[in-house]
Amino acid sequence: MYDRYVEMRGGRPYFVGPNAMAAYGGPVPLAVGSLAHYGNATGPGSDLVNRLMAPVAVNGQRNPITPLDLAILKD
């Protein structure tokens, strides 16, 4: 079901599930090159780095589950 809500917009991937968009306030920018993660170091999704589903872990930092993570799972 996850793939059904992945769309390309302007050459970049976004997750557009209704629950996720409500939690984030619009389409959720997915990591360029890794559709299983959200956020990017620069550009769309730069506000999502250092989160649970971000593509890079920072020195073993633990990231809590957020309402956005739960909304994506719900979709």
C-alpha distance (Angstrom), angle and dihedral (degrees) to the residues before:
residue distance angle dihedral
M1 . . .
Y2 3.82 . .
D3 3.80 93.1 .
R4 3.77 91.7 54.7
Y5 3.80 89.1 68.5
V6 3.82 97.3 47.2
E7 3.80 114.1 104.6
M8 3.79 134.8 171.8
R9 3.80 113.9 -128.3
G10 3.77 120.9 177.4
G11 3.80 89.7 -12.4
R12 3.83 93.5 -55.1
P13 3.82 129.5 103.0
Y14 3.80 121.5 -115.0
F15 3.79 135.3 -179.9
V16 3.81 109.2 -131.4
G17 3.80 104.1 -179.9
P18 3.81 110.7 145.3
N19 3.81 95.7 -121.9
A20 3.80 93.6 46.2
M21 3.80 92.5 47.9
A22 3.80 90.2 50.2
A23 3.82 91.3 50.3
Y24 3.82 94.5 45.2
G25 3.79 98.8 34.6
G26 3.79 96.1 -116.6
P27 3.79 141.3 -3.9
V28 3.81 111.6 -15.5
P29 3.83 112.3 -125.5
L30 3.79 110.6 -126.7
A31 3.78 123.1 -149.5
V32 3.77 111.8 -88.1
G33 3.80 105.8 -115.3
S34 3.82 95.3 15.7
L35 3.79 116.9 63.4
A36 3.81 90.7 -177.6
H37 3.81 90.4 70.4
Y38 3.77 135.3 55.0
G39 3.78 131.0 -140.6
N40 3.78 135.2 41.1
A41 3.79 132.9 -134.0
T42 3.81 89.7 -120.1
G43 3.77 134.4 13.5
P44 3.80 124.1 15.7
G45 3.77 111.1 14.1
S46 3.80 97.3 21.3
D47 3.81 86.4 130.3
L48 3.81 89.0 62.6
V49 3.80 99.8 62.2
N50 3.81 116.7 116.5
R51 3.78 92.0 33.3
L52 3.79 131.0 121.6
M53 3.81 96.6 -94.8
A54 3.81 96.7 36.7
P55 3.82 113.0 125.7
V56 3.83 96.1 -119.9
A57 3.79 130.5 51.1
V58 3.79 116.3 -145.0
N59 3.82 113.5 -134.4
G60 3.78 94.5 -46.7
Q61 3.79 92.5 -50.2
R62 3.79 112.7 167.7
N63 3.77 115.9 -134.1
P64 3.79 120.5 -160.4
I65 3.79 123.8 -128.6
T66 3.81 107.6 -96.1
P67 3.81 132.2 -157.3
L68 3.83 86.8 -104.1
D69 3.83 91.3 57.2
L70 3.79 90.4 50.4
A71 3.80 92.1 46.5
I72 3.82 91.4 52.8
L73 3.81 89.7 50.7
K74 3.79 90.3 48.3
D75 3.81 91.0 53.9
